[in-house]
């Protein structure tokens, strides 16, 4: 299966997480919404992550993070404004 990397933003009640998710290039689960709503997905693996506390703390970087899907309140593709 061919894959692609998509930069996404995920927010929990305490953090904003920006990182790369690997998705199929086309077809089933190739859209972020389909991927996140798949029933057997408990954790979202992300690489090249920037983790920012929503309470105003300093951002941290991580090479890998697995985010519990049950904690995700908001998710969308990252758009670079700069």
C-alpha positions in Angstrom: 0.0 0.0 0.0 1.3 3.4 -0.9 1.3 6.0 1.9 1.7 9.7 2.3 2.6 11.9 5.3 0.1 14.6 6.3 0.9 17.3 8.9 -2.0 17.6 11.3 -3.1 19.5 14.4 -4.7 17.6 17.3 -6.0 19.2 20.4 -6.8 17.6 23.7 -8.2 19.3 26.8 -4.6 20.3 27.8 -2.4 20.3 24.7 -2.1 21.4 21.1 -0.2 18.8 19.2 1.2 19.3 15.7 2.8 16.4 14.0 3.0 14.1 10.9 0.6 11.2 10.5 1.0 8.4 7.8 -2.1 7.9 5.7 -2.9 5.8 2.7 -2.2 7.7 -0.6 -5.7 7.0 -1.8 -8.8 5.0 -1.1 -10.1 3.7 2.2 -8.9 5.8 5.3 -6.9 8.2 3.1 -8.8 11.2 4.6 -7.9 12.3 8.1 -11.6 12.1 9.2 -11.9 8.5 8.0 -8.6 7.5 9.6 -9.6 9.0 13.0 -13.1 7.5 13.0 -11.9 3.9 12.3 -13.1 1.8 15.1 -9.9 -0.2 15.9 -7.7 2.9 16.3 -7.0 3.5 20.0 -3.8 5.6 19.5 -2.8 8.0 16.8 1.0 7.6 16.0 2.6 10.9 15.2 6.2 11.8 14.3 8.1 15.1 14.3 5.8 16.5 17.0 5.5 19.9 18.6 3.6 19.7 21.9 2.2 23.0 23.3 0.3 23.3 26.6 -2.9 25.2 26.2 -2.3 26.9 29.5 0.6 28.9 28.0 3.6 26.8 28.8 6.6 26.4 26.5 6.4 24.1 23.5 8.3 20.9 23.4 9.4 18.7 20.5 9.3 14.9 20.3 10.4 12.6 17.5 7.4 10.3 18.2 4.2 10.4 20.2 1.1 8.2 20.4 -2.0 10.2 21.2 -5.0 8.4 22.7 -7.9 8.9 20.3 -10.3 9.1 23.2 -8.6 12.4 24.4 -8.8 14.1 21.0 -11.3 17.0 21.0 -10.3 18.6 17.7 -8.3 17.5 14.7 -7.6 19.1 11.3 -4.9 19.3 8.6 -2.1 21.7 9.4 -2.0 24.9 7.2 1.2 26.8 7.2 0.3 30.5 7.3 3.9 31.7 6.8 
